[in-house]
């Protein structure tokens, strides 16, 4: 399976589901473009779709570095946070609400824990895990 970007660049792809394909993005693509998909990498047909590119996000810091009360609002500073996405947070597998404040700040409501906690943050099907000490 292959994808052909509007610039004429053809790249490999993978089926994600019966209605979804994940295509590699050429390094020079920085905006949303038309895209065509082919099952044999030769016959693309005339129909195309608009590809919506989602950038990866990263975490720079988590504040506070320790919790001092039964529950806390955790502020996560990073880059690439997408305002059109839903944020999911979990602390050692316990789901918590996540709220985007901007493209570089999000908050998660931490339940009460003691010791080391595995914080998981997901957005746009990307998952980042950090160990946080409470």
Backbone as ProteinMPNN parsed JSONL, in Angstrom:
{"seq_chain_A": "XXXXXXXXXXXXXXXXXXXXXXXXXXXXXXXXXXXXXXXXXXXXXXXXXXXXXXXXXXXXXXXXXXXXXXXXXXXXXXXXXXXXXXXXXXXXXXXXXXXXXXXXXXXXXXXXXXXXXXXXXXXXXXXXXXXXXX", "coords_chain_A": {"N_chain_A": [[0.852, -1.18, 0.0], [0.483, 2.258, -0.756], [0.927, 5.835, -0.519], [0.26, 8.822, -2.287], [1.373, 12.0, -2.274], [0.155, 15.394, -2.782], [2.23, 16.758, -3.93], [3.343, 14.991, -5.662], [4.964, 13.069, -4.594], [5.566, 9.74, -3.714], [4.958, 7.48, -1.087], [5.492, 4.851, 1.34], [2.913, 3.033, 3.156], [0.645, 2.029, 5.838], [-2.044, -0.105, 6.764], [-4.346, 0.94, 9.188], [-6.88, 0.483, 10.048], [-10.062, -0.679, 8.745], [-10.94, 1.639, 7.6], [-8.916, 3.452, 7.723], [-5.683, 4.713, 6.994], [-2.209, 4.871, 7.544], [0.197, 7.06, 6.525], [3.565, 7.629, 5.568], [5.247, 10.733, 6.015], [6.607, 12.937, 3.758], [9.71, 14.67, 4.198], [9.669, 17.363, 3.416], [7.049, 18.234, 3.556], [4.855, 20.459, 4.989], [2.334, 21.322, 5.421], [-1.26, 20.898, 5.13], [-2.197, 18.655, 2.598], [-3.443, 17.386, -0.561], [-4.063, 13.888, -0.932], [-3.552, 10.62, -2.27], [-4.419, 7.167, -2.234], [-3.111, 3.927, -2.85], [-3.549, 0.487, -3.412], [-1.701, -1.111, -4.683], [0.472, 0.431, -5.21], [0.733, 1.504, -7.708], [-1.626, 1.994, -9.261], [-3.468, 4.736, -8.795], [-5.84, 6.111, -9.26], [-8.414, 8.691, -9.639], [-9.544, 10.016, -7.505], [-9.013, 11.982, -4.593], [-8.058, 12.81, -1.229], [-8.084, 15.191, 1.469], [-5.287, 15.46, 3.374], [-4.803, 15.63, 6.806], [-2.399, 16.9, 8.728], [-0.869, 15.994, 11.72], [1.134, 17.159, 14.218], [3.775, 15.797, 16.217], [3.825, 15.797, 19.801], [5.692, 17.108, 22.581], [7.083, 16.838, 25.891], [8.341, 19.173, 28.139], [8.558, 19.997, 30.828], [7.178, 19.232, 34.101], [5.014, 20.491, 36.51], [3.683, 20.954, 39.802], [6.817, 19.462, 40.857], [6.487, 17.739, 42.864], [3.667, 16.597, 44.717], [1.622, 18.203, 47.155], [-0.75, 17.97, 48.437], [-3.925, 16.285, 48.896], [-5.058, 15.999, 46.319], [-4.012, 17.323, 43.175], [-3.472, 19.934, 40.779], [-1.746, 19.371, 37.942], [0.654, 20.942, 36.035], [1.702, 20.845, 32.768], [4.327, 21.531, 30.708], [5.212, 22.022, 27.388], [5.572, 21.293, 23.892], [3.874, 21.57, 20.717], [1.209, 20.95, 21.343], [-2.056, 20.267, 20.428], [-4.805, 22.182, 19.849], [-7.209, 21.255, 18.838], [-7.456, 18.71, 19.667], [-8.202, 16.017, 21.962], [-7.083, 15.609, 25.246], [-5.684, 13.017, 27.144], [-5.058, 11.911, 30.386], [-3.362, 9.817, 32.702], [-2.717, 8.368, 35.869], [-0.708, 6.042, 37.103], [-2.414, 4.274, 35.731], [-4.935, 5.166, 36.47], [-7.491, 7.033, 35.243], [-7.572, 10.526, 34.487], [-8.756, 13.911, 34.253], [-7.821, 15.947, 31.491], [-6.746, 19.112, 30.362], [-6.286, 21.372, 27.776], [-4.446, 24.317, 27.751], [-2.993, 25.974, 26.097], [-0.885, 25.975, 23.133], [1.374, 25.119, 24.337], [0.968, 24.53, 26.999], [-0.638, 22.391, 29.309], [-3.044, 21.017, 31.606], [-3.478, 18.544, 34.138], [-5.615, 16.797, 36.309], [-4.561, 15.49, 39.218], [-5.068, 12.54, 41.039], [-4.937, 11.516, 44.533], [-1.827, 10.245, 45.496], [0.976, 8.404, 46.782], [4.509, 8.328, 46.681], [6.302, 7.041, 43.812], [4.887, 7.712, 40.675], [3.467, 6.669, 37.633], [2.957, 8.734, 35.059], [0.88, 9.153, 32.367], [0.351, 10.581, 29.257], [-1.725, 11.232, 26.58], [-2.334, 12.196, 23.22], [-3.641, 12.805, 20.038], [-3.256, 10.147, 19.352], [-0.687, 9.652, 20.169], [1.51, 8.639, 22.708], [2.954, 9.586, 25.746], [5.065, 8.81, 28.415], [5.875, 9.495, 31.768], [7.723, 9.392, 34.796], [6.636, 10.432, 37.89], [7.206, 11.908, 40.991], [5.535, 11.719, 44.008]], "CA_chain_A": [[0.0, 0.0, 0.0], [1.261, 3.49, -0.878], [0.235, 7.126, -0.576], [0.892, 9.817, -3.151], [1.066, 13.357, -1.823], [-0.149, 16.371, -3.823], [3.477, 17.19, -4.573], [3.799, 13.933, -6.548], [5.858, 12.161, -3.868], [4.914, 8.5, -3.302], [5.583, 6.923, 0.115], [4.874, 3.652, 1.881], [1.815, 3.246, 4.097], [0.173, 0.857, 6.57], [-3.451, -0.096, 7.152], [-4.598, 1.064, 10.617], [-8.194, -0.143, 10.208], [-10.713, -0.792, 7.438], [-11.224, 2.978, 7.075], [-7.824, 4.35, 8.067], [-4.35, 4.386, 6.507], [-1.161, 5.75, 8.051], [1.181, 7.289, 5.478], [4.774, 8.366, 5.925], [5.184, 12.12, 5.547], [7.892, 13.407, 3.23], [10.321, 15.669, 5.068], [9.396, 18.727, 2.987], [5.625, 18.551, 3.674], [4.628, 21.225, 6.203], [0.96, 21.805, 5.452], [-2.229, 19.902, 4.684], [-2.154, 18.472, 1.151], [-4.246, 16.277, -1.071], [-3.359, 12.604, -0.886], [-4.214, 9.492, -2.905], [-3.963, 5.885, -1.69], [-3.144, 2.829, -3.808], [-3.277, -0.819, -2.828], [-0.581, -1.764, -5.359], [1.508, 1.466, -5.395], [0.802, 1.853, -9.127], [-2.905, 2.554, -9.691], [-3.951, 5.663, -7.774], [-7.171, 6.617, -9.563], [-8.531, 10.148, -9.733], [-10.04, 10.606, -6.255], [-8.024, 12.285, -3.568], [-8.581, 13.337, 0.029], [-7.215, 16.164, 2.111], [-4.585, 14.886, 4.524], [-4.636, 16.545, 7.927], [-1.152, 16.526, 9.391], [-0.819, 16.24, 13.162], [2.521, 17.1, 14.656], [4.034, 15.122, 17.489], [4.023, 16.726, 20.905], [6.747, 16.716, 23.518], [6.966, 17.407, 27.231], [9.573, 19.797, 28.613], [8.583, 19.942, 32.288], [5.942, 18.975, 34.84], [5.015, 21.271, 37.759], [4.882, 20.886, 40.644], [7.538, 18.201, 40.737], [5.933, 16.905, 43.933], [2.33, 17.033, 45.157], [1.609, 18.491, 48.592], [-2.1, 17.849, 48.982], [-4.621, 15.049, 48.514], [-5.106, 15.995, 44.854], [-3.301, 18.496, 42.675], [-3.482, 20.237, 39.357], [-0.403, 19.24, 37.403], [0.857, 21.74, 34.834], [2.665, 20.221, 31.87], [4.833, 22.477, 29.724], [5.802, 21.293, 26.275], [5.378, 21.901, 22.575], [3.091, 20.79, 19.766], [-0.111, 20.587, 21.833], [-3.022, 20.587, 19.382], [-6.04, 22.648, 20.485], [-8.379, 20.531, 18.34], [-7.375, 17.338, 20.169], [-8.558, 15.708, 23.342], [-5.94, 15.139, 26.027], [-5.985, 11.997, 28.142], [-4.023, 11.742, 31.397], [-3.612, 8.765, 33.677], [-1.72, 8.242, 36.917], [-0.681, 4.604, 37.408], [-3.573, 3.636, 35.126], [-6.177, 5.807, 36.897], [-7.776, 8.133, 34.318], [-7.772, 11.865, 35.061], [-9.113, 14.874, 33.21], [-6.751, 16.763, 30.929], [-7.257, 20.333, 29.744], [-5.295, 22.168, 27.053], [-4.497, 25.757, 27.993], [-2.4, 26.613, 24.92], [-0.08, 25.025, 22.363], [2.541, 24.712, 25.118], [0.61, 24.272, 28.402], [-1.836, 21.613, 29.6], [-3.221, 20.662, 33.011], [-4.112, 17.277, 34.47], [-5.999, 16.699, 37.709], [-3.947, 14.298, 39.791], [-5.656, 11.98, 42.256], [-3.958, 11.376, 45.613], [-0.892, 9.13, 45.444], [2.233, 8.579, 47.493], [5.611, 7.623, 46.034], [6.508, 7.246, 42.378], [3.668, 7.515, 39.896], [3.645, 6.702, 36.182], [2.036, 9.672, 34.417], [0.75, 8.912, 30.929], [-0.395, 11.634, 28.567], [-1.892, 10.902, 25.174], [-3.005, 13.17, 22.359], [-3.42, 12.449, 18.628], [-2.788, 8.757, 19.328], [0.703, 9.574, 20.623], [1.555, 8.431, 24.149], [4.199, 9.909, 26.436], [5.047, 8.357, 29.802], [6.87, 10.111, 32.647], [7.611, 9.027, 36.211], [6.433, 11.641, 38.682], [7.324, 11.55, 42.403], [4.568, 12.403, 44.863]], "C_chain_A": [[0.893, 1.236, 0.0], [0.341, 4.707, -0.857], [1.008, 8.031, -1.525], [0.409, 11.191, -2.707], [0.837, 14.271, -3.013], [1.078, 16.886, -4.545], [4.024, 16.157, -5.542], [4.744, 12.944, -5.891], [5.059, 10.944, -3.406], [5.691, 7.893, -2.14], [4.838, 5.668, 0.544], [3.799, 3.992, 2.901], [1.478, 1.931, 4.795], [-1.312, 1.01, 6.846], [-3.535, 0.021, 8.671], [-5.937, 0.413, 10.981], [-8.813, -0.23, 8.814], [-11.001, 0.572, 6.81], [-10.073, 3.957, 7.282], [-6.479, 3.805, 7.587], [-3.366, 5.37, 7.12], [-0.07, 5.83, 6.991], [2.396, 8.003, 6.054], [4.666, 9.763, 5.328], [6.555, 12.519, 5.015], [8.409, 14.58, 4.063], [9.952, 17.098, 4.685], [7.92, 19.109, 3.052], [5.38, 19.234, 5.012], [3.184, 21.693, 6.358], [0.029, 20.675, 5.014], [-2.248, 19.863, 3.163], [-3.139, 17.4, 0.733], [-3.386, 15.023, -1.072], [-4.211, 11.545, -1.573], [-3.601, 8.21, -2.345], [-4.119, 4.818, -2.764], [-2.803, 1.53, -3.101], [-2.082, -1.516, -3.456], [0.57, -0.804, -5.669], [1.701, 1.871, -6.865], [-0.461, 2.593, -9.555], [-3.496, 3.418, -8.582], [-5.348, 6.181, -8.046], [-7.204, 8.133, -9.544], [-9.018, 10.798, -8.447], [-8.903, 10.858, -5.287], [-8.738, 12.834, -2.338], [-7.614, 14.375, 0.55], [-6.597, 15.498, 3.333], [-4.43, 15.959, 5.585], [-3.421, 16.077, 8.71], [-1.196, 16.93, 10.857], [0.632, 16.121, 13.588], [2.629, 16.375, 15.993], [4.184, 16.176, 18.587], [5.144, 16.207, 21.792], [6.514, 17.42, 24.844], [8.322, 17.931, 27.654], [9.675, 19.688, 30.132], [7.195, 19.692, 32.852], [6.05, 19.709, 36.17], [3.723, 21.037, 38.512], [5.562, 19.541, 40.46], [7.123, 17.229, 41.831], [4.579, 17.463, 44.322], [2.351, 17.21, 46.67], [0.226, 18.366, 49.209], [-2.727, 16.548, 48.488], [-4.783, 14.929, 47.003], [-4.515, 17.308, 44.379], [-3.605, 18.707, 41.204], [-2.04, 20.224, 38.897], [-0.337, 20.068, 36.133], [1.985, 21.117, 34.027], [3.034, 21.242, 30.805], [5.52, 21.681, 28.628], [5.642, 22.037, 24.974], [4.528, 20.981, 21.716], [1.73, 20.352, 20.262], [-1.145, 21.118, 20.85], [-4.365, 20.938, 20.01], [-7.286, 21.922, 19.992], [-8.422, 19.091, 18.854], [-7.86, 17.23, 21.599], [-7.325, 15.146, 24.026], [-6.432, 14.103, 27.022], [-4.792, 11.884, 29.083], [-4.388, 10.526, 32.237], [-2.426, 8.693, 34.628], [-1.768, 6.805, 37.402], [-1.949, 3.905, 36.928], [-4.912, 4.227, 35.52], [-6.411, 7.039, 36.034], [-8.041, 9.43, 35.065], [-8.085, 12.828, 33.924], [-7.889, 15.673, 32.788], [-7.346, 17.942, 30.195], [-6.116, 21.066, 29.059], [-5.501, 23.638, 27.357], [-3.988, 26.539, 26.778], [-1.61, 25.554, 24.15], [1.14, 24.547, 23.135], [2.233, 24.413, 26.587], [-0.668, 23.448, 28.476], [-1.863, 21.318, 31.087], [-3.869, 19.29, 33.113], [-4.436, 17.305, 35.955], [-5.479, 15.386, 38.268], [-4.742, 13.814, 40.993], [-4.567, 11.854, 43.32], [-3.14, 10.105, 45.433], [0.265, 9.436, 46.376], [3.301, 7.785, 46.774], [5.745, 7.967, 44.566], [5.239, 6.879, 41.62], [4.022, 7.579, 38.411], [2.563, 7.594, 35.6], [2.055, 9.387, 32.929], [-0.128, 10.009, 30.342], [-0.512, 11.215, 27.109], [-2.713, 11.97, 24.467], [-2.668, 12.776, 20.93], [-2.806, 11.058, 18.501], [-1.304, 8.613, 19.624], [0.673, 9.483, 22.144], [2.933, 8.789, 24.672], [4.043, 9.475, 27.883], [6.178, 9.022, 30.564], [6.654, 9.576, 34.046], [7.601, 10.306, 37.007], [6.459, 11.231, 40.142], [6.382, 12.401, 43.22], [4.937, 12.151, 46.299]], "O_chain_A": [[1.927, 1.265, 0.667], [-0.854, 4.615, -1.138], [2.239, 8.012, -1.565], [-0.78, 11.505, -2.755], [1.269, 13.969, -4.125], [0.973, 17.399, -5.659], [5.048, 16.393, -6.182], [5.276, 12.063, -6.567], [4.007, 11.086, -2.784], [6.918, 7.796, -2.184], [3.691, 5.452, 0.154], [3.772, 5.096, 3.445], [1.953, 0.864, 4.406], [-1.791, 2.108, 7.126], [-2.86, -0.728, 9.378], [-6.102, -0.133, 12.072], [-8.167, 0.104, 7.821], [-11.277, 0.653, 5.613], [-10.227, 5.155, 7.045], [-6.172, 2.623, 7.742], [-3.65, 6.564, 7.209], [0.514, 4.818, 6.603], [2.27, 8.87, 6.918], [4.069, 9.953, 4.268], [7.55, 12.447, 5.737], [7.625, 15.384, 4.568], [9.925, 17.97, 5.553], [7.565, 20.213, 2.639], [5.665, 18.657, 6.061], [2.854, 22.384, 7.322], [0.488, 19.62, 4.577], [-2.306, 20.905, 2.51], [-3.611, 16.611, 1.551], [-2.163, 15.081, -1.195], [-5.438, 11.564, -1.475], [-2.414, 8.17, -2.021], [-5.11, 4.791, -3.494], [-1.881, 1.479, -2.287], [-1.502, -2.414, -2.846], [1.539, -1.192, -6.322], [2.699, 2.497, -7.22], [-0.39, 3.676, -10.135], [-3.965, 2.908, -7.564], [-5.997, 6.661, -7.116], [-6.166, 8.787, -9.447], [-8.918, 12.017, -8.305], [-7.965, 10.069, -5.172], [-9.888, 13.266, -2.416], [-6.46, 14.434, 0.124], [-7.31, 15.028, 4.22], [-3.979, 17.068, 5.296], [-3.42, 14.988, 9.284], [-1.52, 18.07, 11.189], [1.279, 15.102, 13.346], [1.687, 16.352, 16.787], [4.614, 17.3, 18.33], [5.495, 15.028, 21.756], [5.845, 18.451, 24.916], [9.331, 17.234, 27.547], [10.726, 19.338, 30.669], [6.182, 19.907, 32.188], [7.047, 19.574, 36.879], [2.69, 20.925, 37.851], [4.953, 18.591, 39.967], [7.381, 16.03, 41.732], [4.366, 18.674, 44.265], [3.018, 16.458, 47.381], [0.057, 18.636, 50.398], [-2.101, 15.802, 47.735], [-4.65, 13.829, 46.466], [-4.522, 18.298, 45.111], [-3.949, 17.771, 40.482], [-1.21, 20.978, 39.405], [-1.179, 19.916, 35.248], [3.082, 20.891, 34.539], [2.172, 21.754, 30.092], [6.31, 20.778, 28.903], [5.582, 23.266, 24.952], [4.464, 19.774, 21.948], [1.131, 19.458, 19.665], [-1.11, 22.292, 20.482], [-4.997, 20.086, 20.635], [-8.321, 21.965, 20.656], [-9.332, 18.337, 18.508], [-7.919, 18.212, 22.338], [-6.612, 14.315, 23.465], [-7.466, 14.285, 27.664], [-3.651, 11.774, 28.636], [-5.564, 10.237, 32.457], [-1.282, 8.927, 34.239], [-2.739, 6.388, 38.032], [-2.497, 3.051, 37.626], [-5.938, 3.835, 34.964], [-5.626, 7.986, 36.08], [-8.653, 9.436, 36.133], [-7.722, 12.584, 32.774], [-7.04, 16.027, 33.606], [-8.339, 17.797, 29.482], [-5.094, 21.351, 29.682], [-6.614, 24.15, 27.232], [-4.484, 27.622, 26.471], [-1.666, 24.371, 24.485], [1.868, 23.673, 22.664], [3.142, 24.077, 27.346], [-1.655, 23.749, 27.804], [-0.829, 21.362, 31.754], [-4.701, 18.919, 32.286], [-3.638, 17.775, 36.764], [-5.9, 14.307, 37.85], [-5.057, 14.607, 41.88], [-3.391, 12.067, 43.025], [-3.693, 9.022, 45.24], [0.505, 10.593, 46.72], [3.036, 6.68, 46.302], [5.351, 9.049, 44.13], [4.605, 5.86, 41.897], [4.788, 8.444, 37.987], [1.382, 7.249, 35.643], [3.114, 9.38, 32.301], [-1.2, 10.32, 30.861], [0.488, 10.879, 26.475], [-3.64, 12.557, 25.026], [-1.518, 12.444, 20.639], [-1.946, 10.821, 17.652], [-0.72, 7.562, 19.358], [-0.108, 10.178, 22.793], [3.951, 8.362, 24.126], [3.016, 9.736, 28.508], [7.303, 9.107, 30.073], [5.516, 9.33, 34.445], [8.46, 11.169, 36.823], [5.78, 10.271, 40.505], [6.408, 13.63, 43.151], [4.258, 12.633, 47.205]]}, "name": "protein", "num_of_chains": 1, "seq": "XXXXXXXXXXXXXXXXXXXXXXXXXXXXXXXXXXXXXXXXXXXXXXXXXXXXXXXXXXXXXXXXXXXXXXXXXXXXXXXXXXXXXXXXXXXXXXXXXXXXXXXXXXXXXXXXXXXXXXXXXXXXXXXXXXXXXX"}
